[in-house]
Amino acid sequence: MKKLLTFCAAILLIVSVSIAQGETKDQIDTLTYSDNFDGKNLFVRNPFGGDDLGFSVKVILLNGKEIEADLDQTAFEVKLAENGIKPDEEYEIQLIHMIPGKPDILNAKH
C-alpha cells in the first residue's frame, strides 16, 4: 500500500511539473530582427509585465549567442560593436520575452 501511495504521489508530481512547464512555454515568445551594422547600437523598449513577470525581455541572442545587457529597466541598449559586430556586417538579434509585453526596437530601420 505504501508503495502504491508513493507511486501515485510521484505520478501526480510529474503531471504537475509538466503542466507548469507547458504554461510557461506558452508565455514565452521571440522577437527577431536582422540588419547590417551601420555603427549605431540598438535601443529596445522593454515593457513591464507585472510583479510576477518583471520586465518582458529575459534573454538577448546576437547571432545565436547570448549577450549581456541590463534588462531590468524600461529601455536598454544592445551594444553591437562591443559584442564583436563590425561595420557593414550582417547580424541577427533575438529578444526572448514574456507574454504579455512585446518589446520594441526603437531605432529599427524596417
VEXNUVO-668688 format. One record per atom (N, C-alpha, C, CB): x, y, z. Coordinates in nm, 2 decimals. Glycine has a CB too. Layout:
# VEXNUVO-668688
<node east="X" north="Y" up="Z"/>
...
END
This chain:
# VEXNUVO-668688
<node east="0.08" north="-0.12" up="0.00"/>
<node east="0.00" north="0.00" up="0.00"/>
<node east="0.09" north="0.13" up="0.00"/>
<node east="-0.09" north="0.00" up="0.12"/>
<node east="0.19" north="0.12" up="0.08"/>
<node east="0.28" north="0.24" up="0.09"/>
<node east="0.35" north="0.26" up="-0.05"/>
<node east="0.39" north="0.22" up="0.20"/>
<node east="0.39" north="0.16" up="-0.12"/>
<node east="0.45" north="0.17" up="-0.25"/>
<node east="0.35" north="0.23" up="-0.35"/>
<node east="0.50" north="0.04" up="-0.30"/>
<node east="0.22" north="0.19" up="-0.34"/>
<node east="0.12" north="0.25" up="-0.43"/>
<node east="0.10" north="0.40" up="-0.41"/>
<node east="-0.01" north="0.17" up="-0.41"/>
<node east="0.10" north="0.44" up="-0.28"/>
<node east="0.08" north="0.58" up="-0.25"/>
<node east="0.21" north="0.66" up="-0.30"/>
<node east="0.07" north="0.60" up="-0.10"/>
<node east="0.32" north="0.60" up="-0.28"/>
<node east="0.45" north="0.67" up="-0.33"/>
<node east="0.44" north="0.68" up="-0.48"/>
<node east="0.57" north="0.59" up="-0.28"/>
<node east="0.40" north="0.58" up="-0.55"/>
<node east="0.39" north="0.58" up="-0.69"/>
<node east="0.29" north="0.68" up="-0.74"/>
<node east="0.35" north="0.44" up="-0.75"/>
<node east="0.17" north="0.69" up="-0.68"/>
<node east="0.07" north="0.79" up="-0.71"/>
<node east="0.12" north="0.93" up="-0.69"/>
<node east="-0.06" north="0.76" up="-0.63"/>
<node east="0.19" north="0.95" up="-0.58"/>
<node east="0.24" north="1.08" up="-0.55"/>
<node east="0.35" north="1.12" up="-0.65"/>
<node east="0.31" north="1.09" up="-0.41"/>
<node east="0.43" north="1.03" up="-0.70"/>
<node east="0.53" north="1.06" up="-0.80"/>
<node east="0.46" north="1.09" up="-0.93"/>
<node east="0.62" north="0.94" up="-0.82"/>
<node east="0.36" north="1.02" up="-0.97"/>
<node east="0.29" north="1.05" up="-1.09"/>
<node east="0.22" north="1.19" up="-1.09"/>
<node east="0.18" north="0.94" up="-1.12"/>
<node east="0.16" north="1.22" up="-0.97"/>
<node east="0.10" north="1.35" up="-0.96"/>
<node east="0.20" north="1.46" up="-0.97"/>
<node east="0.03" north="1.36" up="-0.82"/>
<node east="0.32" north="1.44" up="-0.91"/>
<node east="0.43" north="1.54" up="-0.92"/>
<node east="0.47" north="1.56" up="-1.06"/>
<node east="0.55" north="1.50" up="-0.83"/>
<node east="0.49" north="1.45" up="-1.14"/>
<node east="0.53" north="1.46" up="-1.28"/>
<node east="0.43" north="1.53" up="-1.36"/>
<node east="0.56" north="1.32" up="-1.33"/>
<node east="0.30" north="1.50" up="-1.34"/>
<node east="0.20" north="1.57" up="-1.42"/>
<node east="0.19" north="1.72" up="-1.38"/>
<node east="0.06" north="1.50" up="-1.39"/>
<node east="0.20" north="1.75" up="-1.26"/>
<node east="0.20" north="1.89" up="-1.21"/>
<node east="0.32" north="1.97" up="-1.28"/>
<node east="0.21" north="1.90" up="-1.06"/>
<node east="0.44" north="1.91" up="-1.28"/>
<node east="0.55" north="1.98" up="-1.34"/>
<node east="0.53" north="2.00" up="-1.49"/>
<node east="0.68" north="1.90" up="-1.31"/>
<node east="0.48" north="1.89" up="-1.55"/>
<node east="0.46" north="1.90" up="-1.70"/>
<node east="0.36" north="2.01" up="-1.73"/>
<node east="0.41" north="1.77" up="-1.75"/>
<node east="0.25" north="2.02" up="-1.65"/>
<node east="0.15" north="2.13" up="-1.68"/>
<node east="0.21" north="2.26" up="-1.65"/>
<node east="0.03" north="2.11" up="-1.58"/>
<node east="0.29" north="2.28" up="-1.55"/>
<node east="0.35" north="2.41" up="-1.52"/>
<node east="0.45" north="2.45" up="-1.63"/>
<node east="0.43" north="2.40" up="-1.39"/>
<node east="0.53" north="2.35" up="-1.68"/>
<node east="0.62" north="2.38" up="-1.79"/>
<node east="0.55" north="2.42" up="-1.91"/>
<node east="0.71" north="2.26" up="-1.81"/>
<node east="0.44" north="2.35" up="-1.94"/>
<node east="0.36" north="2.39" up="-2.06"/>
<node east="0.30" north="2.53" up="-2.05"/>
<node east="0.24" north="2.29" up="-2.08"/>
<node east="0.26" north="2.57" up="-1.93"/>
<node east="0.21" north="2.71" up="-1.92"/>
<node east="0.32" north="2.81" up="-1.94"/>
<node east="0.14" north="2.72" up="-1.78"/>
<node east="0.44" north="2.78" up="-1.89"/>
<node east="0.55" north="2.87" up="-1.90"/>
<node east="0.59" north="2.88" up="-2.05"/>
<node east="0.66" north="2.83" up="-1.82"/>
<node east="0.60" north="2.77" up="-2.11"/>
<node east="0.64" north="2.77" up="-2.25"/>
<node east="0.55" north="2.85" up="-2.34"/>
<node east="0.64" north="2.63" up="-2.31"/>
<node east="0.41" north="2.85" up="-2.31"/>
<node east="0.32" north="2.93" up="-2.39"/>
<node east="0.33" north="3.07" up="-2.36"/>
<node east="0.18" north="2.88" up="-2.36"/>
<node east="0.40" north="3.11" up="-2.26"/>
<node east="0.41" north="3.26" up="-2.22"/>
<node east="0.54" north="3.32" up="-2.27"/>
<node east="0.40" north="3.27" up="-2.07"/>
<node east="0.61" north="3.25" up="-2.35"/>
<node east="0.74" north="3.30" up="-2.40"/>
<node east="0.73" north="3.31" up="-2.55"/>
<node east="0.86" north="3.20" up="-2.36"/>
<node east="0.79" north="3.42" up="-2.60"/>
<node east="0.79" north="3.44" up="-2.75"/>
<node east="0.93" north="3.50" up="-2.78"/>
<node east="0.68" north="3.54" up="-2.79"/>
<node east="0.96" north="3.51" up="-2.91"/>
<node east="1.08" north="3.57" up="-2.96"/>
<node east="1.06" north="3.67" up="-3.06"/>
<node east="1.17" north="3.45" up="-3.02"/>
<node east="1.12" north="3.79" up="-3.05"/>
<node east="1.12" north="3.89" up="-3.15"/>
<node east="1.25" north="3.89" up="-3.22"/>
<node east="1.09" north="4.04" up="-3.08"/>
<node east="1.25" north="3.87" up="-3.35"/>
<node east="1.38" north="3.86" up="-3.43"/>
<node east="1.39" north="3.98" up="-3.52"/>
<node east="1.38" north="3.73" up="-3.51"/>
<node east="1.51" north="4.03" up="-3.52"/>
<node east="1.54" north="4.15" up="-3.61"/>
<node east="1.68" north="4.13" up="-3.67"/>
<node east="1.53" north="4.28" up="-3.53"/>
<node east="1.69" north="4.15" up="-3.80"/>
<node east="1.83" north="4.14" up="-3.86"/>
<node east="1.85" north="4.26" up="-3.95"/>
<node east="1.84" north="4.01" up="-3.95"/>
<node east="1.98" north="4.30" up="-3.96"/>
<node east="2.02" north="4.42" up="-4.04"/>
<node east="2.17" north="4.41" up="-4.06"/>
<node east="1.97" north="4.55" up="-3.96"/>
<node east="2.22" north="4.51" up="-4.13"/>
<node east="2.36" north="4.53" up="-4.14"/>
<node east="2.40" north="4.64" up="-4.05"/>
<node east="2.41" north="4.57" up="-4.29"/>
<node east="2.51" north="4.62" up="-3.98"/>
<node east="2.56" north="4.72" up="-3.87"/>
<node east="2.60" north="4.85" up="-3.94"/>
<node east="2.67" north="4.65" up="-3.79"/>
<node east="2.54" north="4.96" up="-3.90"/>
<node east="2.57" north="5.09" up="-3.95"/>
<node east="2.65" north="5.17" up="-3.85"/>
<node east="2.45" north="5.16" up="-3.99"/>
<node east="2.70" north="5.11" up="-3.75"/>
<node east="2.78" north="5.18" up="-3.64"/>
<node east="2.69" north="5.23" up="-3.53"/>
<node east="2.84" north="5.30" up="-3.70"/>
<node east="2.56" north="5.21" up="-3.53"/>
<node east="2.47" north="5.25" up="-3.43"/>
<node east="2.42" north="5.13" up="-3.35"/>
<node east="2.35" north="5.34" up="-3.48"/>
<node east="2.42" north="5.15" up="-3.22"/>
<node east="2.36" north="5.04" up="-3.13"/>
<node east="2.21" north="5.04" up="-3.14"/>
<node east="2.40" north="5.07" up="-2.98"/>
<node east="2.15" north="4.93" up="-3.10"/>
<node east="2.00" north="4.92" up="-3.10"/>
<node east="1.95" north="4.96" up="-2.96"/>
<node east="1.96" north="4.78" up="-3.13"/>
<node east="1.84" north="5.03" up="-2.96"/>
<node east="1.77" north="5.07" up="-2.84"/>
<node east="1.63" north="4.99" up="-2.84"/>
<node east="1.75" north="5.22" up="-2.83"/>
<node east="1.61" north="4.93" up="-2.72"/>
<node east="1.49" north="4.84" up="-2.71"/>
<node east="1.40" north="4.90" up="-2.60"/>
<node east="1.53" north="4.70" up="-2.68"/>
<node east="1.27" north="4.91" up="-2.63"/>
<node east="1.17" north="4.94" up="-2.52"/>
<node east="1.14" north="4.80" up="-2.46"/>
<node east="1.04" north="5.01" up="-2.58"/>
<node east="1.14" north="4.80" up="-2.33"/>
<node east="1.12" north="4.67" up="-2.26"/>
<node east="1.00" north="4.69" up="-2.16"/>
<node east="1.25" north="4.63" up="-2.18"/>
<node east="0.88" north="4.65" up="-2.20"/>
<node east="0.77" north="4.67" up="-2.11"/>
<node east="0.77" north="4.59" up="-1.98"/>
<node east="0.64" north="4.64" up="-2.19"/>
<node east="0.71" north="4.64" up="-1.88"/>
<node east="0.70" north="4.57" up="-1.75"/>
<node east="0.57" north="4.49" up="-1.76"/>
<node east="0.69" north="4.68" up="-1.64"/>
<node east="0.59" north="4.36" up="-1.72"/>
<node east="0.48" north="4.26" up="-1.73"/>
<node east="0.41" north="4.24" up="-1.60"/>
<node east="0.53" north="4.13" up="-1.78"/>
<node east="0.44" north="4.32" up="-1.50"/>
<node east="0.37" north="4.30" up="-1.37"/>
<node east="0.47" north="4.24" up="-1.27"/>
<node east="0.25" north="4.20" up="-1.39"/>
<node east="0.42" north="4.24" up="-1.14"/>
<node east="0.50" north="4.19" up="-1.03"/>
<node east="0.55" north="4.05" up="-1.05"/>
<node east="0.43" north="4.21" up="-0.90"/>
<node east="0.47" north="3.96" up="-1.11"/>
<node east="0.50" north="3.82" up="-1.12"/>
<node east="0.61" north="3.80" up="-1.23"/>
<node east="0.38" north="3.74" up="-1.15"/>
<node east="0.60" north="3.88" up="-1.34"/>
<node east="0.69" north="3.86" up="-1.45"/>
<node east="0.81" north="3.95" up="-1.46"/>
<node east="0.61" north="3.88" up="-1.58"/>
<node east="0.80" north="4.07" up="-1.40"/>
<node east="0.91" north="4.16" up="-1.41"/>
<node east="0.91" north="4.22" up="-1.55"/>
<node east="1.05" north="4.10" up="-1.38"/>
<node east="1.03" north="4.26" up="-1.60"/>
<node east="1.04" north="4.32" up="-1.74"/>
<node east="1.03" north="4.21" up="-1.84"/>
<node east="1.17" north="4.40" up="-1.75"/>
<node east="0.98" north="4.24" up="-1.96"/>
<node east="0.95" north="4.14" up="-2.06"/>
<node east="1.07" north="4.06" up="-2.11"/>
<node east="0.88" north="4.21" up="-2.17"/>
<node east="1.17" north="4.13" up="-2.15"/>
<node east="1.29" north="4.07" up="-2.22"/>
<node east="1.37" north="3.99" up="-2.11"/>
<node east="1.38" north="4.17" up="-2.29"/>
<node east="1.39" north="3.86" up="-2.14"/>
<node east="1.46" north="3.78" up="-2.04"/>
<node east="1.60" north="3.74" up="-2.10"/>
<node east="1.38" north="3.65" up="-2.01"/>
<node east="1.62" north="3.73" up="-2.23"/>
<node east="1.74" north="3.69" up="-2.29"/>
<node east="1.76" north="3.76" up="-2.42"/>
<node east="1.75" north="3.53" up="-2.31"/>
<node east="1.89" north="3.80" up="-2.45"/>
<node east="1.92" north="3.85" up="-2.58"/>
<node east="2.02" north="3.76" up="-2.65"/>
<node east="1.98" north="4.00" up="-2.57"/>
<node east="1.99" north="3.72" up="-2.77"/>
<node east="2.08" north="3.64" up="-2.85"/>
<node east="2.13" north="3.73" up="-2.97"/>
<node east="2.01" north="3.51" up="-2.91"/>
<node east="2.26" north="3.74" up="-2.99"/>
<node east="2.32" north="3.81" up="-3.10"/>
<node east="2.39" north="3.71" up="-3.19"/>
<node east="2.42" north="3.92" up="-3.05"/>
<node east="2.34" north="3.69" up="-3.31"/>
<node east="2.39" north="3.58" up="-3.40"/>
<node east="2.40" north="3.45" up="-3.33"/>
<node east="2.53" north="3.62" up="-3.45"/>
<node east="2.29" north="3.42" up="-3.25"/>
<node east="2.28" north="3.29" up="-3.18"/>
<node east="2.35" north="3.27" up="-3.05"/>
<node east="2.33" north="3.19" up="-3.27"/>
<node east="2.43" north="3.38" up="-3.01"/>
<node east="2.50" north="3.37" up="-2.88"/>
<node east="2.44" north="3.47" up="-2.78"/>
<node east="2.65" north="3.40" up="-2.90"/>
<node east="2.42" north="3.42" up="-2.66"/>
<node east="2.36" north="3.51" up="-2.55"/>
<node east="2.46" north="3.62" up="-2.52"/>
<node east="2.33" north="3.43" up="-2.43"/>
<node east="2.41" north="3.74" up="-2.51"/>
<node east="2.49" north="3.86" up="-2.47"/>
<node east="2.43" north="3.92" up="-2.34"/>
<node east="2.50" north="3.96" up="-2.58"/>
<node east="2.51" north="4.00" up="-2.28"/>
<node east="2.46" north="4.06" up="-2.15"/>
<node east="2.42" north="4.20" up="-2.18"/>
<node east="2.57" north="4.06" up="-2.05"/>
<node east="2.31" north="4.24" up="-2.11"/>
<node east="2.26" north="4.38" up="-2.10"/>
<node east="2.18" north="4.39" up="-1.98"/>
<node east="2.18" north="4.41" up="-2.23"/>
<node east="2.16" north="4.52" up="-1.93"/>
<node east="2.08" north="4.54" up="-1.81"/>
<node east="1.94" north="4.54" up="-1.85"/>
<node east="2.12" north="4.68" up="-1.75"/>
<node east="1.87" north="4.42" up="-1.83"/>
<node east="1.74" north="4.40" up="-1.88"/>
<node east="1.63" north="4.45" up="-1.78"/>
<node east="1.72" north="4.26" up="-1.91"/>
<node east="1.67" north="4.49" up="-1.66"/>
<node east="1.58" north="4.52" up="-1.55"/>
<node east="1.55" north="4.67" up="-1.56"/>
<node east="1.63" north="4.49" up="-1.42"/>
<node east="1.50" north="4.72" up="-1.68"/>
<node east="1.47" north="4.86" up="-1.70"/>
<node east="1.37" north="4.87" up="-1.82"/>
<node east="1.59" north="4.95" up="-1.71"/>
<node east="1.31" north="4.99" up="-1.83"/>
<node east="1.21" north="5.00" up="-1.93"/>
<node east="1.26" north="5.02" up="-2.07"/>
<node east="1.12" north="5.12" up="-1.90"/>
<node east="1.39" north="5.05" up="-2.08"/>
<node east="1.46" north="5.06" up="-2.21"/>
<node east="1.61" north="5.02" up="-2.19"/>
<node east="1.45" north="5.20" up="-2.28"/>
<node east="1.67" north="4.96" up="-2.29"/>
<node east="1.81" north="4.92" up="-2.28"/>
<node east="1.87" north="4.93" up="-2.41"/>
<node east="1.83" north="4.78" up="-2.22"/>
<node east="2.01" north="4.93" up="-2.41"/>
<node east="2.09" north="4.94" up="-2.53"/>
<node east="2.16" north="4.81" up="-2.56"/>
<node east="2.19" north="5.06" up="-2.52"/>
<node east="2.15" north="4.76" up="-2.69"/>
<node east="2.23" north="4.65" up="-2.73"/>
<node east="2.35" north="4.70" up="-2.80"/>
<node east="2.14" north="4.55" up="-2.83"/>
<node east="2.47" north="4.68" up="-2.74"/>
<node east="2.59" north="4.73" up="-2.79"/>
<node east="2.66" north="4.63" up="-2.89"/>
<node east="2.69" north="4.76" up="-2.67"/>
<node east="2.63" north="4.66" up="-3.01"/>
<node east="2.67" north="4.57" up="-3.12"/>
<node east="2.83" north="4.56" up="-3.14"/>
<node east="2.61" north="4.61" up="-3.25"/>
<node east="2.89" north="4.68" up="-3.14"/>
<node east="3.04" north="4.68" up="-3.16"/>
<node east="3.11" north="4.61" up="-3.05"/>
<node east="3.09" north="4.82" up="-3.18"/>
<node east="3.06" north="4.64" up="-2.93"/>
<node east="3.12" north="4.58" up="-2.81"/>
<node east="3.11" north="4.42" up="-2.80"/>
<node east="3.07" north="4.64" up="-2.68"/>
<node east="3.01" north="4.37" up="-2.88"/>
<node east="2.99" north="4.23" up="-2.89"/>
<node east="3.04" north="4.17" up="-3.02"/>
<node east="2.84" north="4.20" up="-2.88"/>
<node east="3.14" north="4.24" up="-3.08"/>
<node east="3.21" north="4.18" up="-3.20"/>
<node east="3.15" north="4.21" up="-3.34"/>
<node east="3.22" north="4.04" up="-3.18"/>
<node east="3.05" north="4.29" up="-3.35"/>
<node east="2.99" north="4.31" up="-3.48"/>
<node east="3.07" north="4.43" up="-3.55"/>
<node east="2.84" north="4.35" up="-3.47"/>
<node east="3.11" north="4.40" up="-3.67"/>
<node east="3.19" north="4.50" up="-3.74"/>
<node east="3.10" north="4.58" up="-3.84"/>
<node east="3.30" north="4.43" up="-3.83"/>
<node east="3.15" north="4.71" up="-3.87"/>
<node east="3.07" north="4.79" up="-3.97"/>
<node east="3.03" north="4.71" up="-4.09"/>
<node east="3.15" north="4.92" up="-4.00"/>
<node east="2.91" north="4.73" up="-4.14"/>
<node east="2.85" north="4.67" up="-4.26"/>
<node east="2.83" north="4.51" up="-4.24"/>
<node east="2.94" north="4.69" up="-4.38"/>
<node east="2.86" north="4.46" up="-4.13"/>
<node east="2.84" north="4.31" up="-4.11"/>
<node east="2.69" north="4.29" up="-4.08"/>
<node east="2.93" north="4.26" up="-3.99"/>
<node east="2.64" north="4.18" up="-4.13"/>
<node east="2.50" north="4.14" up="-4.11"/>
<node east="2.50" north="4.08" up="-3.97"/>
<node east="2.45" north="4.05" up="-4.22"/>
<node east="2.39" north="4.11" up="-3.90"/>
<node east="2.37" north="4.05" up="-3.77"/>
<node east="2.22" north="4.02" up="-3.75"/>
<node east="2.42" north="4.14" up="-3.65"/>
<node east="2.19" north="3.93" up="-3.65"/>
<node east="2.06" north="3.90" up="-3.61"/>
<node east="2.04" north="3.90" up="-3.46"/>
<node east="2.02" north="3.76" up="-3.67"/>
<node east="1.94" north="3.97" up="-3.42"/>
<node east="1.91" north="3.99" up="-3.27"/>
<node east="1.78" north="3.91" up="-3.25"/>
<node east="1.89" north="4.14" up="-3.23"/>
<node east="1.78" north="3.83" up="-3.14"/>
<node east="1.66" north="3.76" up="-3.10"/>
<node east="1.64" north="3.81" up="-2.95"/>
<node east="1.67" north="3.61" up="-3.11"/>
<node east="1.52" north="3.86" up="-2.93"/>
<node east="1.48" north="3.90" up="-2.79"/>
<node east="1.38" north="3.80" up="-2.74"/>
<node east="1.42" north="4.05" up="-2.79"/>
<node east="1.42" north="3.72" up="-2.64"/>
<node east="1.33" north="3.62" up="-2.58"/>
<node east="1.26" north="3.69" up="-2.47"/>
<node east="1.41" north="3.50" up="-2.53"/>
<node east="1.12" north="3.70" up="-2.49"/>
<node east="1.05" north="3.78" up="-2.39"/>
<node east="0.92" north="3.71" up="-2.35"/>
<node east="1.01" north="3.91" up="-2.46"/>
<node east="0.87" north="3.75" up="-2.24"/>
<node east="0.75" north="3.70" up="-2.18"/>
<node east="0.63" north="3.76" up="-2.25"/>
<node east="0.74" north="3.73" up="-2.02"/>
<node east="0.52" north="3.69" up="-2.24"/>
<node east="0.39" north="3.74" up="-2.29"/>
<node east="0.30" north="3.76" up="-2.16"/>
<node east="0.32" north="3.64" up="-2.40"/>
<node east="0.24" north="3.87" up="-2.14"/>
<node east="0.22" north="3.98" up="-2.23"/>
<node east="0.35" north="4.07" up="-2.22"/>
<node east="0.10" north="4.06" up="-2.19"/>
<node east="0.35" north="4.16" up="-2.31"/>
<node east="0.46" north="4.26" up="-2.32"/>
<node east="0.56" north="4.24" up="-2.43"/>
<node east="0.53" north="4.26" up="-2.19"/>
<node east="0.53" north="4.28" up="-2.55"/>
<node east="0.62" north="4.26" up="-2.66"/>
<node east="0.72" north="4.38" up="-2.66"/>
<node east="0.54" north="4.25" up="-2.79"/>
<node east="0.85" north="4.35" up="-2.67"/>
<node east="0.95" north="4.46" up="-2.67"/>
<node east="0.94" north="4.52" up="-2.81"/>
<node east="1.09" north="4.40" up="-2.65"/>
<node east="1.00" north="4.64" up="-2.82"/>
<node east="1.01" north="4.71" up="-2.95"/>
<node east="1.15" north="4.77" up="-2.97"/>
<node east="0.90" north="4.83" up="-2.95"/>
<node east="1.20" north="4.75" up="-3.09"/>
<node east="1.33" north="4.81" up="-3.12"/>
<node east="1.30" north="4.95" up="-3.17"/>
<node east="1.41" north="4.72" up="-3.23"/>
<node east="1.35" north="5.05" up="-3.10"/>
<node east="1.31" north="5.18" up="-3.12"/>
<node east="1.37" north="5.24" up="-3.24"/>
<node east="1.34" north="5.27" up="-3.00"/>
<node east="1.49" north="5.20" up="-3.28"/>
<node east="1.56" north="5.26" up="-3.39"/>
<node east="1.58" north="5.16" up="-3.51"/>
<node east="1.70" north="5.32" up="-3.35"/>
<node east="1.48" north="5.07" up="-3.52"/>
<node east="1.49" north="4.97" up="-3.63"/>
<node east="1.47" north="5.05" up="-3.76"/>
<node east="1.38" north="4.86" up="-3.61"/>
<node east="1.54" north="5.00" up="-3.87"/>
<node east="1.53" north="5.07" up="-4.00"/>
<node east="1.41" north="5.02" up="-4.08"/>
<node east="1.66" north="5.04" up="-4.08"/>
<node east="1.36" north="4.90" up="-4.04"/>
<node east="1.25" north="4.85" up="-4.12"/>
<node east="1.15" north="4.78" up="-4.03"/>
<node east="1.30" north="4.75" up="-4.23"/>
END
